[in-house]
Amino acid sequence: HGAAIGGVVVDSGQFDWVKSGRYPGLTQPSPGYHGLVFADGMGAQAYIGKMRVTLMRDTGAVLSPFHSFLFLQGLETLSLRIRRHVDNALEIVEYLRNHPKVKGVNHPSLRSHPDHTQYQGYFPTGAASVFTFELAGGQKAAFDFIHGLKLFSLVANIADTKSLVIHPATTTHAQLDSLTQAESGISPGTIRLCIGLEDVRELLEDLERALEGVDL
């Protein structure tokens, strides 16, 4: 729901850390654990064991009970929410694709996208509620559009239940020079949307109102 951050590490326990010769943190004595060699002392659990004990000690990276509760609650409705994310996004992609002020939309559901064939194979019922599009008026048009939105929240995170918007060139990709941004598909007029669970009609109205305020 955009309320917590966490993750899962999956380790098969079948990799030979010693034979690979590339992971001294697992195959050499650890000073912080009285010379313990994780690959010897923990066997198949060496990787996950080292991750657990070192991250827990150094950064406190252990999921709290409350965050675990939030994740478990969220999993109960995840499939329903993903369906709404996707349906809303596909409708908005179609709207933006046909808008005269939009230079292009970067979404794999479109036939013009280089990954369209793979998209159809992997996601026959649709996917990708996070995507970018480009306004024809450059950075000023992008800023005017973003400032004209009322429902979309201007934040850099993704995968929230509410709809989000960001200007990548001056935020998430600001550390890159203009050439590297262009190579990454980011232009001054690029806008990233993360489509949420709101009524799609209200989202479309918000987008239309914001686009009306953009002068090209």
QUIKAKA-V987819 format. One record per backbone hydrogen bond with DSSP energy under -0.5 kcal/mol. NH is the residue of the N-H (numbers start at 1). CO is the residue of the C=O. E is the energy in kcal/mol with one decimal. If there is no record, write none. Layout:
# QUIKAKA-V987819
NH/CO/E
NH/CO/E
This chain:
# QUIKAKA-V987819
10/8/-0.5
11/9/-0.5
17/15/-1.1
20/16/-1.6
21/17/-1.1
21/18/-0.5
26/23/-1.9
27/23/-1.4
28/24/-2.3
30/36/-1.8
31/29/-0.7
33/30/-1.6
34/31/-1.0
35/30/-2.3
36/30/-0.7
36/33/-1.4
38/36/-0.7
39/26/-2.7
40/37/-0.9
41/37/-3.3
42/38/-2.5
43/38/-0.5
45/42/-2.2
46/43/-1.8
49/45/-2.4
50/46/-2.6
51/47/-2.4
52/48/-2.0
53/49/-2.7
54/50/-2.4
55/51/-1.5
56/52/-1.7
57/53/-1.7
58/54/-3.0
59/55/-2.2
60/55/-1.1
61/55/-1.5
62/60/-2.6
68/64/-2.3
69/65/-2.2
70/66/-2.3
71/67/-2.4
72/68/-2.4
73/69/-2.4
74/70/-2.4
75/71/-2.2
76/72/-0.9
76/73/-0.6
77/73/-0.5
77/74/-1.1
78/75/-0.6
81/77/-2.3
82/78/-2.8
83/79/-1.7
84/80/-1.6
85/81/-2.8
86/82/-2.7
87/83/-2.5
88/84/-2.4
89/85/-2.3
90/86/-2.7
91/87/-1.7
92/88/-2.1
93/89/-2.8
94/90/-1.9
95/91/-1.7
96/92/-2.8
97/93/-2.5
98/94/-1.0
98/95/-0.6
99/96/-1.6
102/99/-1.5
103/101/-0.6
103/134/-2.8
104/134/-1.2
106/132/-2.9
107/105/-0.9
110/107/-1.9
113/110/-1.7
116/113/-1.8
119/115/-2.5
120/116/-2.3
121/117/-1.7
122/118/-2.9
123/119/-2.8
126/123/-1.9
131/129/-0.5
131/193/-2.0
132/106/-1.0
133/191/-2.2
134/104/-3.0
135/189/-2.4
136/101/-1.9
138/135/-1.0
141/137/-0.9
142/138/-2.1
143/139/-2.9
144/140/-2.7
145/141/-2.4
146/142/-2.6
147/143/-2.7
148/144/-1.0
148/145/-0.6
149/145/-0.6
149/146/-1.2
153/163/-2.5
155/153/-1.4
155/165/-0.8
161/1/-0.8
164/194/-2.5
165/153/-2.4
166/192/-1.8
168/166/-0.7
170/167/-1.2
171/167/-0.5
171/168/-1.2
173/168/-2.8
174/171/-1.4
176/173/-1.6
181/177/-2.5
182/178/-2.3
183/179/-2.1
184/180/-1.2
185/182/-1.5
186/181/-3.1
187/185/-0.5
190/187/-1.9
191/133/-2.9
192/166/-2.6
193/131/-2.9
194/164/-2.4
195/129/-2.7
197/161/-3.1
202/199/-0.9
203/199/-1.8
204/200/-2.6
205/201/-1.9
206/202/-2.0
207/203/-2.5
208/204/-2.7
209/205/-2.4
210/206/-2.2
211/207/-2.6
212/208/-2.0
213/209/-0.9
213/210/-0.5
214/211/-1.6
215/213/-0.5
216/214/-0.5
